[in-house]
Amino acid sequence: MQGKHLFEYALIRLVPRVEREEFVNVGVVVCCKRENYLACKVFLPEPKLLALDPEVDLELFRCYLDSFEKICKGEKTGNPIAQQDAASRFRWLTAVRSSMLQTSRPHGGFSDDLQETLEKLFRDYVG
């Protein structure tokens, strides 16, 4: 993928206790409609999550992130959302919801290399 690409991204967050609205950034999802590109990178920072809620269900969070990644990749697992194009999957993944797995509002930018942009955003916002 050469040249400037208009892209959107959102931070992926886990919210151990929704009523407290405290969250930990656990990943980034990047979408470029023109390239039909959708990719994410995630990491489960167990100590941070346990600091917010010592009784957090880490296995449940692993399942949530696994499902998020499968939809992002468009894996043929029987999920109808995963069958849609990249931009539609991005819209579904970043829809506002009040759950333990949330995303920030989407932000836009331009990139010469979408994969490198994903890596940079991950380093900057997740660690």
Buried (B, 14 or more C-beta within 10 A) or exposed (E): EEEEBEBBBBBBBBBBEEEEEBBBBBBBBBBBBEBEBBBBBBBBBEEBBEEBEEEBEEEEBEEBBEBBBBBBBBEEEEBEBBBBEBBBBBBEBBEEEEEBBBBBEBEEEEBEEBEEBBBEBBEEBBE
